[in-house]
Amino acid sequence: MTETRTDATPVTVADALALPELHAGAPELVAGRAGLDRSIRWAHVVAGAGAIALLEGGELILTTGAGWPTDHDALDILARSVVAADPAAAILELGAHFDAAPAELASACERHAIPLIVLRREVRFVQITQRVHQRVLAAQTEALAARADVHTMLTELGLNRSPVDYVVERLAETLDAPVVLEDSAGRVVAWAGGELFPQAALAPWAATRPDALPAGADSVAVEAQGKRWGRLSALPGPPHAAGRRTVLELGAFALALGKLADPDGEQWLRLSSKRLFDALLNGRYRSDTELATQLAAAGLPIDGRVLLGATLRGTEDFGGHSSLERAVLETALRRAVAPEGRVILVPDPTDDAAPSAGSRTSAGEHDRTPLLALLSFPADDPRISAVAESGSAPPLAVRLARELDMLIPSPTPPGWRAHLGLGASGRGVRSLITSLERVRAAGRLRPTAAAGRVTVQQAERQALAYLVRGLSATPEVQEFASEALGPLIAHDSGSGPGHSGDLLLVLRAYLAHPTNRSLAAQRARLSRSVFYQRLALIEELLGVDLADGTTIAALTVALLARSD
């Protein structure tokens, strides 16, 4: 009979000892107590020594010892043949041929943890084999039915094109244990299930050696057509009727089919990032340690690293589909950070200005959905630790510019730029969250430096702008900005003689260079005489002196608070 191996509630030797039919023979365990949990594949009556060689392993042997030798050497050979057959257990009925279990057999069974049981009263072997077979067949039937249920569930998920994380959730629910899906690099793509906190469930993946799974865990490869994409693991949990490994194998097959339908890996690549950013930005974590574990498991090490948040977006016309622009930006940043650095990227989940995946970026569409990035570098990485001179681009931006030069299509319009926003660097999860929140709230600011096609804004050089933009959503700041700039906004929206519509632009240019009005006029692209007239009009409308330091500070804050 072909063996069906599962871990589904197997019939063990201990179960057989509890059967009334066996209990009637006054059973006594004389050796191999350590093997009472061995699974019984079948029950077989053995007569004579020659039949032992025909066993396949896992049987419950029942014998009276008929045809067995009695001398020491022959019994020693018999004992070695018994343990070599690897039965689940051996039951010897005493009386007809032996008064006690042969010492040679008992010694061999004890060494190999094979239970040896003697019966002191006569029993009907046929009743024992019948009952054991009923139990074994019932367990196999249960396993087949459970496997069919799991197969049906996963087939329906595949037909419904259910997302990867939902498939993992259903597997965890089925196994009543945490289930983790990782990619080929060992980074966690999705996980679910169980009552373990993330720092406990994901600890093997957050460690430097993610292969060390706890005892009792099961793991299978996710692969198809000779290509391995990752691994699906179930942490220790209760047995399942279909077998824990069987459930995982069926789940891995369903995930592999989904991967074949997604050859670019977009779903796997973005799933983990979206969940992490959702946890980080919306406070969906219990502690910093829990979040650090999830980040490390996803490939962003935290301990002993320099961390910062960043944004990356294209500006002006890219001349191609927005999906291509995003792919170029993502690839360039990953290459700029590699190999010692690590990055997790995702489009800003709250940005409402995202164009459709198939749309072309137009010349009038200056800002697309920004990419949010979490960056992790070694403490001495020159791309972060090096201090750039005032006005020069930081090393990371220079590296990004080189990567973009190799990636952007040749027809890309010369005016297109990648705008990189860098938050303040620090250590620990809390500083990473603060860095990302501030650079995200700051939005797109005027660059402090440029390198090739990359323009840069930096929290260290624009501390006031980052601070004000972070507070700009509060009613008090909005009210202050409206009151401070209201007359200029009203004048710019008017029409007719004297309404040039550029007072805010002039004010912004002046505040950028308050001590050099000639340079400010040049930045505003106006003649000095016209520029001075505009400044005089601004002073008149606002009732202020633009040479006053307090006025300059107040109007600077008001302009920074405006997101346009």
Secondary structure as UniProt FT lines:
FT   HELIX           13..17
FT   HELIX           20..23
FT   TURN            24..25
FT   STRAND          27..31
FT   HELIX           33..35
FT   TURN            36..37
FT   STRAND          42..45
FT   HELIX           50..54
FT   STRAND          59..63
FT   TURN            66..67
FT   HELIX           72..84
FT   STRAND          89..93
FT   HELIX           103..111
FT   TURN            112..113
FT   STRAND          116..119
FT   HELIX           125..159
FT   TURN            160..161
FT   HELIX           164..175
FT   STRAND          179..183
FT   TURN            184..185
FT   STRAND          188..192
FT   HELIX           198..201
FT   HELIX           203..206
FT   TURN            210..211
FT   TURN            215..216
FT   STRAND          218..224
FT   TURN            225..226
FT   STRAND          227..234
FT   TURN            241..242
FT   HELIX           244..260
FT   TURN            263..264
FT   HELIX           266..282
FT   HELIX           288..297
FT   TURN            298..299
FT   TURN            303..304
FT   STRAND          305..315
FT   HELIX           322..337
FT   TURN            338..340
FT   STRAND          342..347
FT   TURN            349..350
FT   TURN            357..358
FT   TURN            363..364
FT   STRAND          371..378
FT   TURN            379..380
FT   HELIX           382..385
FT   TURN            390..391
FT   HELIX           395..407
FT   TURN            410..411
FT   TURN            414..415
FT   STRAND          417..422
FT   HELIX           429..442
FT   STRAND          449..451
FT   TURN            452..453
FT   STRAND          454..458
FT   TURN            459..461
FT   HELIX           463..471
FT   TURN            472..473
FT   HELIX           475..493
FT   TURN            497..498
FT   HELIX           503..512
FT   TURN            514..515
FT   HELIX           517..523
FT   TURN            524..525
FT   HELIX           528..542
FT   TURN            546..547
FT   HELIX           549..561
//
